[in-house]
């Protein structure tokens, strides 16, 4: 960001909270990192900023720098509203999970252009694509990589004298791999058999491991042309949720709400 008092910033609104009688404090994901700013008078009916600072919106801001306080939004103009995420409860729940995951893994001024692009693209995918699980798995793995917690899925993380590659395409569907969040990745069948009594170690089928590997290796454009079995998605989600919870040392409220929503068709229809 510029060093002068007035600067421009492009940002995605990932969190909002009320301040005083009429203001809102916004947490933004920007190409320069994560920042909190304040929108004065944004809760007033006549505010011109209100429509441009909705949750999930990607907007262009003119911001006034303030010493020892939040910088103040002077102007705001929507670039991409991501409206389907506010109009559809299920899509919105996925989006809330995506922004909370970003918010938990990155602190003030952390992130960068790659993280901003990843989140912005993911919100677009969640607003338009049919396979919301695929978009979410891709986002989780690439966000973890950007945060420095990329899981090792190509080689066994167990103790071996030489690297043992994990090749799900070379085995039948009954072959069982494993996943150890504490050691940071996948386990070969032998290491999984020796470790599966540990409560934190999870089974990982060849299909689920293959999906996770493809999410790491391929672009989303390539992945979205492929169909993924629902059971594989469920398993991949369980593994990544355990890994994320291990590193954050807490579960995410949005993840719990999303699981309840997916299990309640009546609530989704409402």
N, C-alpha and C positions, 0 to 999 in steps of 0.2 A: 504494500500500500504506500501511497505517497506520503512525504514527510510534512507537507503543508497542512494547514488547518482543515481545509475542505478537500475531500477526496471522493472518488467513485469506487464502488465495490459491487460486484455481482455476487449474489448469495442465495442459498436455499434456506427457507425458514424451517428449522428442525425442532424448535421449542418456543413456546410463548408463555409469558406469565404476566399477570396484572401488577401494576405499580402505581401507587397513589390512587387518585380518583378517576383519572382518565387516560393514563399512559400504559404502554405495553413494553416489556423488555423482551427482545427477540434474541434467540441463539441462532447464529447463521453459520452455515457451511459455505466457505468461500474458497476460491483458488489459492488464497493466501493463508488459509487456515480457519480455525473456528474462533468466532468472536461473539460477544454480547454487545448489543446496541439497544438504544431506547427510542421508541417512537412516541413523541410527545402528543397527547391529545388523540391518540389513535382509537380510543374507545368512545369518542364523541360521535354522534350521529352525522355531523357535518364533516367529519374527517375525510380528507382526500387520500390519506395513506391507507385507510382500513382495508380497501379491496386489494391492495398490492402486498399485504403482509400476512396473508392467510397461511396456515400451516401447509407445508409441502411446496408452496409457491417458489419459483425461481424468479427473482426480480433484480433490477438494476437500481442501486441506491446512490444518492448523494448524501454523504455523511460529514458531519462537523466533528472534528476531533476535540475532545474535552479532557483536560488533565485531571487525573485522580478520580475519574468517574466514567460512566458509560458514554461512548460516543453517541451523538444524536443524529437520527435520520432526518434530513431536511427534505428530501424528495424520494419518491419510490415509484417505479414503473415495472409492471409485470412483463416478464419475458416468456415464461411458461407457467401457466396456472396449475397444471396437473389436476384439473377439475374432477375427473372420474374418481380420484382418490378421496374426495370429500362427498361425492354423490352415491358411492357404493360402499356399504358397510364392510364387506369382506376385503375389497381392494384397499380400503382405508386402513383396515387392521394390519394388513401386510406392510403398508407404507409406514404406519406408526412403529412397527417392529424395526423396519429398516433405519428410520431416523434415530430410534432409541439405541440401536446397536452402534451407530456412528457416535452418538453422544456419549456413550459409555467408554468406548475405546480411545477417543481422542479428547484431550483437554485443550484449554485455551491456547490458541495460536498453532496448534498441531494440525496436520493434514497436508493439503497441497492440491495442485491441479488434478492429479490422478484421482485422488479421493473425491474431490468435487465432481469430476466427470462421472465417476462410478456411481455416486449417489444420484446424480441428475438423470443418468441413463436408466438406472434401476427404477426410479419413480415413473419414468415414461413407460417402461416395460410393464410395471405393475398396473398402470392405467389402461393398457391396451391389449396385452397378451392373454391367451387362455390359460397357459401353464404357469400359474403364479408361483408354484413350488420351484420350478426350474429357475426362474428369475431370482428367487430368494436364495437358493443354494449357490448359484453363481456369485451373487452379491456377497454372501457370507464368506466364501472362500477368498475372494479377491479383497474384501475389506480386512480380513484377518492377515493376509499377506502384506497389505499396506501398513497395518498396525505393528508388524513385526512378529506375528504369531502364525505364520503359514504352517499348517500341519504337513508332516512328511507322509506322503501317500504313495510314493514310488518305490521306497525301500523300507524294509522292516526295521523298526526302531528297537528291536530286541538286541540281545548281545550275540554278536557273530564275529568271527575272525575276519571276514570279508563281507562287503555289502550283499544283502540278499534282496533282489528285486521282487516287487509285488506285481504279478502279471495275471490279473483276473481273466483276461481273454484267453489264456492258455489252459484254463481248468474248466471243469463242468460246473453246473449251477449248484451242485451239492457241496462244493468245496467251501470250507469255512476259514475266513481270515478273521482278524480281530482289530480292535482299536483301543489304544491306551492313551487317554488324555494327559496323564502325568508325564509320560515319555514323549508325547507330542506327535503321535501318528499311528500308522498301521502296523499290524503284526502279521507275520507269516503264520501258516497253520500250526507249525511246531511251537512257536512262541506263544500263540494264542492258547493252545492246549495246555501249556505249562502255566499260564497266567489267568485262565478264565475263572478260577475260583476267587480272584480278587474282585471286590465289589465295584471298582471303578472301571474295570476292563469290559468292553462291550463286544459282542459278536458282530462281524461285518461280512455280509455275503459278497460273492464275486460281483453280482450285479450292482450292489450299492457302492462297492469300491470302484468299479468301473465308472459309474456316474460321477463320483467325486473326482477321480483322476481326469475325466473329460472336462469337468468344470474348471479345473486348474489349467488344462493345456489348450483348450479351444476357445475361440471367440464366442460371444453369446449368439452372434448371427449364425454360426455353424450349429450350435447346440439347439437352437429353437426349431430347427428343421427335423429334429429327432423326437420320437415319442418315448416316454419313460413310464414304466409300469408304476401304478399307485403304491404298491407295496415297497418298491425300491425307494420311492420318495420318502415314505414313512421311516424307513430304516436310516436313510441318509440324514434326515432331519434329526432323528434321535441322537445319532453320533455327533453331529455338529453342535446340537444344543448342549450335550454333555461337555464337549470341548470348550465351548464359549463360557459356560457356567464355571468351569474349572479356572479359566483365566480371569474372569471378572470377579470370582468369588461371591457371586450372587446370581439369582435368576432374574430375568427381565419380566416386568409386569406385562408388557405388550405381547411377549411370547406366550405367557399363560392365557391371556385373553384371546389370542389368535387360536390357540388349541381348543379352547372352549367353543369359540365361534364355529370352527370347522366341524366340530362334533355336534352342532345344533342346527340342522337345516332350517328349522322354523325361524330362528333368529336371523339367519342369513337372508331369508326371503323377506323378513320385515325390514 
